[in-house]
Amino acid sequence: MEGEVLRDDQWERLRAFAPGGRKGKRGPRSDGRRFFDALLWLARSGARWRDLPEDRFGPYQTVKRRYYRWIEQGVFDRIFEAVASDPDMEWLAIDATVVRAQAQAAGGRQKRGGPQAQALGRSCSGFGTKIHAVVDALGLPVRFALGPGQQSDMTPACELLYGLHALLVLGDRAYDADCVYDLVREQGGSPVIPPRRHRRCQHGYDRFAYKQRWGIEGFFAKLKQWRRIATRYDKLAATFLGFVKLVSIMLWLK
């Protein structure tokens, strides 16, 4: 099925980033393309690791260990930076979406900070994770971050936008804050953000340009077509974020 296996042209762009694929004395040490296909199958189906078809992808333990190793080595970060190296900076849009988490996602290894360290928390949408993202003028992801479900959209906003020089930066009322306005203007852009109703001075904004926010809404819709992202099953934030990066890479390669 399309989206579950790599096309030849996609694999050619990813081949150089797949460590462990060099040929050894007894043949190739590992099949990087089959590994990618296994991860895509898991991301699309939302299945458990142990449900991975062994006849197609090999032992699930091998795939799982390699996936965790790639996260530790930052392989997905390097791939994403390579494929997303030339975004359309005519405008950027920033927003966040909540992903419901299954009960089995709780109970992961806790670091300092408690459950929030694993980007899990309770909001009006229930127990889950919030994905913060910035997309370019084509609706392709440029940056993203995870936070607990109750986290304010503004919390990582300046960090996500820092260093991104776009003509326009689009956001909803949640991003109507002086720090966002100052940062965008310092970087040579114009904020397109409706004012909060309680502001004393109601500033104007480009209503026509604001309609281009469809780009980030479309990104979230595409992201949630992958069941492992639409519902969080992973206990660790890094594990869940790895699948978000994987799907984002596929959107760029599409």
C-alpha angles and dihedrals in degrees: 000000000000111000093028097075132039121250117229093253091050092051091050089059093047100040096087092055097052107099120205096036099111119119118261133191092277097042132277112354092220140354105242094184093053089049091054090048090052091053092047090051090052093046093049098043100036088220127155119264091249090057092063107123104251094199090061103033108017128239112349091221090063093049092046094050091049092048092054090046091053090051091052091047093048094237094145090050092054093047093049092048090051099048094039095047096114110045122171102254098188085110140348129210126205128196144131137232133196121235117200114233126216117235089250089065089070123082100051123149105296121223126190106303099047122234092349088067087068092045095247127132147133124267136157086282091058132248110345155098131281119223113206115197145173120206132188129235090282093054093252120140118258102169137357141177138188129234138164116282095256095050117123116250088233096059098086097020100105092043091052093048097042112116095010110121110198132156092233133018115201126201140147126249092283088075096050096121133127093236091058092046092049094048095048092048093046087055092053099258138115121237116229101195128137113237121250113254094240094058113117093213109046105207122205127244138187103269093187093053090045089067088070088077085097085090096072093038088054090049092055090047091053091045092055093052083080105079097211088062099036086062123025116229099157118101096207123066091218091055093050092044089052090063091046088055092046093054091044089054090051091051090055092047094048 
